[in-house]
């Protein structure tokens, strides 16, 4: 099965090489990469073209370089431009963990009941500590149940049930999953979790990392919009806000070791 990788970028020349090489080096070579560039002023697009040219497969790279209306809009452009049966979203800062990811994903989709595939991710964070993060697999009303960078969807899911909501700037992935849980019968049972090694390396410093409080508030709005706001959701929301604010305070006090210990206890 062909895999389309949607990559949203803006002035990503420092990180685009590791991103693209992690795609080019996959053992499963039936893929394309769609670069959605928000009119970068650096050499992001040039570097991308050079890397694909050097591998002799420039036809596998599509570039859409124009002003967008935010990350959700960039994701949607990439999905609409994709030609693969499977669609993945890998932001310009991130990379696939090893060269077997596409092969594992493609095998998982051999089960025709599967709508999406997901797995662990290595979260690389020199400030608060790096960890391999398993998907929370919690109710969608509580938090994002999956690691979005590690998710692969059949394109027909987007076509049938809708794309990302442009009104969300930070928690668009969580809003999408909340909505799919509401409108797709047995949605969570139609996902396949790939155990073992992580699928993706996510590097700290991205939009959701920088604006974590904003993302949590948008998640709350999505839960309310979809009629899932209750005492349980409220409790989880307040805990996430409290935890994030404590982390910010500890960082300001130079006490990041406490967050590191907490993460090590949670994730191992």
CORSUL-V966696 format. One record per backbone hydrogen bond with DSSP energy under -1.0 kcal/mol. CO is the residue of the C=O (numbers start at 1). NH is the residue of the N-H. Records with the same first field share a line. If there is no record, write none. Layout:
CO->NH  NH
//
This chain:
2->86
3->32
4->88
5->34
6->90
7->36
8->92
9->38
12->15  16
15->19
16->20
17->21
18->22
20->24
21->25
23->26
29->31
30->3
32->5
33->62
34->7
35->64
36->9
37->39  66
43->47
44->48
45->49
46->50
47->51
48->52
49->53
50->54
52->57
53->56
57->60
58->61
60->33
62->35
64->37
70->74
71->75
72->76
73->77
74->78
75->79
76->80
77->81
85->155
86->4
87->153
88->6
91->94
95->201
99->27
100->104
101->105
102->106
103->107
104->108
105->109
107->110
108->111
111->114
115->154
116->192
117->152
118->194
120->199
121->133
122->202
123->131
124->204
125->129
131->123
133->121
139->142  143
145->137
146->148
147->150
148->151
152->117
153->87
154->157
155->159
156->160
157->161
158->162
165->168
171->175
172->176
173->177
174->178
175->179
176->180
177->181
178->182
179->183
180->184
184->187
187->190
188->191
190->115  116
192->118
199->97
200->122
201->95
202->124
206->210
207->211
211->215
212->216
213->217
214->218
215->219
216->220
217->221
218->222
219->223
220->224
221->225
222->226
223->228
224->227
230->234
231->235
232->236
233->237
234->238
235->239
236->240
237->241
238->242
239->243
240->244
241->245
242->246
243->247
244->248
245->249
246->250
247->251
248->252
249->253
250->255
251->254
255->258
256->260
257->261
258->262
259->263
260->264
261->265
262->266
263->267
264->268
//
